[in-house]
Amino acid sequence: MIKNMDLSRRQIIIIGIAAVILVLVVALILLWQPTSDEQSKLSEDLKTEPQVFDSASVKTDETSKDLLALRLAARNFTERYLSFSNQNWGENIEAVRINMTKQMQEAADSELQKVREFYNADNFYGVSTKVLAERVTLNDKQGGELELEVQKVEKVGSKQNIIYKKYKIGLLKNNETWLVNTFREM
């Protein structure tokens, strides 16, 4: 009988502690709820239109636009031109041929022939290229020249090799389009 009393007394104490904790949790929840003033202010804030930045109001000079176009043309050309595999010979050149002068098209065709002769089709050979940095060395209304630092991931069969190289690219402006005229390793 005494053991049963101790057990029921323990149960009462545990239930009492649980009730006190429950009351404290409910009180904290009620205290943390926003008042009606705070709720109405929050709903008003949500109703207001967000401010949208209108980039049309920002004036940029033609020189900075032209420089950006030059840099983008050089990066885009370099990454595409230097990324290829022996499973799609020449697709990289065809993709950027429209961005080349006649002189560069002839040089690209010659380079493609050299690479085809060097790497046979028996083993997979592929190169993926990413421009890491560029530096404009010449920029005027007719042409531009950049030095590019690239990372080339070369795969021969199952082996992979990472190479860092520098290239110099020369572009000529034809109407509003930058065309690659020269491209060489430094």
N, C-alpha and C positions, 0 to 999 in steps of 0.2 A: 504494500500500500504506500509506503514511504517513497519507493522508487517511482510509482505512478505519479505521486505529487511532484517529485523533482522533475519528471518528464513534462508534466503539464505546466509547471512553472517556467521551464525552459521554453516551451512552446509559446507561452504568453509573452515572455521577454522578447523572443525572436519576432513574433507578430507585432509587438509594440515598436521595436526598432525599425521593422519594415514599414510600418505605418508612418513613423516620424520621417523616414527617408522619402517616402512617397509624397508627404505633405511638403517637404522642402523642395522637391523637384517641381511640383505643381506651382509653388510660390515663385520659384525662379523663372519658370516659363511665363507666368503671368507678368512678372516684372520686366522681362525682356521683350514682350510684345510692344510694338510701337503704338503710341497713342493715336487717336483719331486725327489730331493735327499733323502728326508725322506722316500718317498714311495719306492724307489728302495732299500734302506737299509732295510726297513721293509720286503719287498718281499724276499730279500736275507736271512734275519734271518729266515723266514718261510721255506725256502728251505733246511736249514741245518738240519741234522738228530739230534734228541734229544739224549742226552747221557743216556744210559741205564746202570743201576747198575748190574753188573754181580756178583750174590751171590756165584757163584762157586769159585771165587777167594778168598773168605773169608774162612779162615781156622778155624774150631772149633775143639776143642779137644773132644775125645770120652766121657770124663766125663760129659761135659755140655750137649751133645746130650742125654746121658743116663739119666741124671737128668731130662731133659725136658720130655723124654719118660715116666719116672716114675711119674712125676707130672701129665701129661696128662692122663695116665692110671688111676691114683687114682681119678682125677676129673670126668672123663667120667664114671667110674664104679659107683661112689657115686651118681651122679645125676640120672643115670638110675636105679640103684638098689633101691633107696629110693623114686622113682616116680612111683605111681601105682594107681589103683582104683579097686573097687569091681566089676567092669564091665569087667575087663580083668585080673583076678587073674593069677599071675604067668608070664605074658608076659614080665614084667620087668626083672624077673630072667632069663627067657629063652634068652633074648637079651644079657645078660652079662655072661651067663653060660660058654661060651668059654674062658672067662677071669678069671675063678676061678680054684683054685686047688680042688681036690676031697674033702678035708676037708671043704673048704668053700661052695662047692655045697651042702653038707649034712647040714651044718648050715643054708644055705639059704632056703632049703626045709623045715626045722624045723620051721624057722621064718615065712615062708609063711603060714604054717598050723596054727600057733598061731594067726596070723592076721585074717585069714579066720574065725576062731572060735569066735573071739572077735567082728567082724563087720559083721552083717547079710546082706543079699542082698536086704532087703526091702527098706532101705534108701541108697542113694548114698553116698559112701565114697571114697575120692580120695586125693592123696598127690602129690604135685609137688615140687621138690627139686632143689635148686641152690647152688653150692659151692661158698661161698663168699671169703674165704681165706684158704690157706694151708701153713703148715710149715713142712719141711722135718726134721725129728728127727733122722733118720738113713738112710744111703745110702752107700752100698758097692756093689761089683760085684755080690753077690748072692741075696741080698735082700734090701728092703727099707721100711721105716715106715714114715707115715705122720700123722699129726694132721690136721683135716679139720673143718672149721666152716661153717655151712650150714644154709640156710633159707628154712623152709618147710612151704608151704601153704597147709593147711589141710582143706578139705571141707567135712562136714557131712550134708547131705541134702542140705538145702539152706544156712547154716551157714558156715562162713569161719574164720579160725584161723591161724595166722602167728606165727610160732615157730622158735626160734633160738637154735641150738644144736651144740655140738662138737662131733666128731667121731675120732677114731684112726683106721687107715687102714694099714695092713701089706701086702707087696707084695714080691713074690719070682720071681727070674729071671729064666726062662726056655728057653734055647737057647737065642734068642734075644727078647723074649716076657715077659712082666711083667704080672704075674698072682696074683690075690688077694687070700691071704691065710687066713687072719683074718680081721674082721670088727666088731667094737663094739662102742657103745656110751660111751662117757667119762663122 
